[in-house]
Amino acid sequence: MIPDNPLKLKHRDKVGVLMGFKIDHLNNPVKARIKFDETERIGFVDLVDLLHFKND
């Protein structure tokens, strides 16, 4: 998670697994459902704040 907004601190620099999406009434994704690695908790984040990477 790397938000562009410097004031958005809640999920900054956290790593997790994409579990699904929250969708609107037109079936467009609005938020991503993430299971965070360090806490095993699930949260919703803005799609633009996601950064894709893969460890091998």
SVG drawing of the C-alpha trace seen along z (x, -y; Angstrom):
<svg xmlns="http://www.w3.org/2000/svg" viewBox="-27 -15 39 33">
<polyline fill="none" stroke="black" stroke-width="0.4" points="0.0,0.0 1.5,-3.3 -1.1,-6.1 -0.3,-9.2 -1.9,-11.4 0.8,-12.1 -1.9,-12.5 -3.3,-9.0 -1.4,-7.1 -3.8,-4.2 -2.5,-1.5 0.8,-3.1 3.6,-0.6 1.5,2.5 1.7,5.7 -1.2,8.1 -3.1,10.4 -5.9,9.2 -9.0,11.1 -11.7,9.5 -13.4,6.2 -16.3,4.1 -18.4,3.3 -21.1,0.6 -24.5,1.1 -23.1,1.2 -20.7,4.0 -17.6,1.7 -14.9,2.3 -14.8,-0.6 -12.4,0.7 -10.1,3.6 -10.4,6.2 -7.0,6.9 -5.8,9.4 -2.8,7.8 0.2,10.1 1.4,8.6 -2.0,8.7 -4.0,11.2 -6.9,8.7 -9.0,7.7 -9.5,4.1 -10.8,2.2 -8.4,-0.2 -8.7,-2.5 -7.8,-0.8 -5.3,-3.6 -3.3,-3.0 -2.4,0.6 1.1,1.4 1.6,4.8 4.8,6.8 5.6,10.5 8.3,12.1 10.0,15.2"/>
</svg>
